[in-house]
Amino acid sequence: MCKWYQVCPIKYYTDEGKLPQKWVDSYCLQDNKNCVRYQLEEKGIPHSDKMLPDGTIDDLL
């Protein structure tokens, strides 16, 4: 599991039903090294809460 999972907006959005569970299953609980959010967080680079793990921005969130 990603070390940022508990504080990640992706968890919140999924828990709230705003995003499908596939995001958590495919990134947060798997090889999160492919998660763009994880990569940016590790480098200390600010990023939008609306950014999905693949790096796309979902303005509907």
C-alpha positions as MATLAB code, in Angstrom:
seq = 'MCKWYQVCPIKYYTDEGKLPQKWVDSYCLQDNKNCVRYQLEEKGIPHSDKMLPDGTIDDLL';
ca = [
       0.000    0.000    0.000;
       1.161    3.512   -0.778;
       2.523    5.338    2.241;
       0.477    8.406    1.258;
      -2.800    6.473    0.921;
      -4.441    7.631    4.157;
      -3.962   11.312    3.291;
      -4.407   11.101   -0.481;
      -7.439   12.776   -2.073;
      -7.851    9.695   -4.280;
      -8.824    7.699   -1.184;
     -11.298   10.395   -0.172;
     -12.840   10.649   -3.642;
     -13.145    6.871   -3.874;
     -14.649    6.581   -0.383;
     -17.167    9.289   -1.325;
     -18.100    7.468   -4.540;
     -16.736   10.244   -6.745;
     -14.160    7.946   -8.341;
     -14.347    4.259   -9.194;
     -12.502    1.811   -6.949;
     -10.223    0.892   -9.874;
      -7.963    3.846   -9.067;
      -7.239    2.588   -5.569;
      -6.965   -1.028   -6.706;
      -4.644   -0.219   -9.610;
      -2.397    2.338   -7.947;
      -2.752    2.771   -4.189;
      -2.826   -0.909   -3.304;
      -0.422   -2.029   -6.038;
       2.812   -0.702   -7.487;
       2.276    2.932   -6.609;
       5.641    3.852   -8.139;
       3.701    4.359  -11.393;
       1.419    6.873   -9.697;
       2.196   10.392  -10.852;
       0.816   11.765   -7.578;
       3.234    9.541   -5.642;
       6.180   10.640   -7.780;
       5.387   14.322   -7.294;
       4.798   13.893   -3.565;
       8.147   12.155   -3.155;
       9.862   15.067   -4.906;
       7.978   17.633   -2.835;
       6.320   19.069   -5.929;
       2.854   20.552   -5.321;
       0.033   19.097   -7.392;
      -3.705   19.500   -7.697;
      -6.035   17.428   -5.545;
      -7.909   16.860   -8.799;
      -4.944   15.034  -10.340;
      -5.583   11.344  -10.883;
      -2.849    8.737  -10.391;
      -2.169    8.682  -14.141;
      -1.483   12.419  -14.119;
      -4.684   13.573  -15.773;
      -6.767   16.282  -14.125;
     -10.445   15.615  -13.410;
     -12.066   19.038  -13.118;
     -15.330   17.427  -12.013;
     -13.876   16.462   -8.644;
];
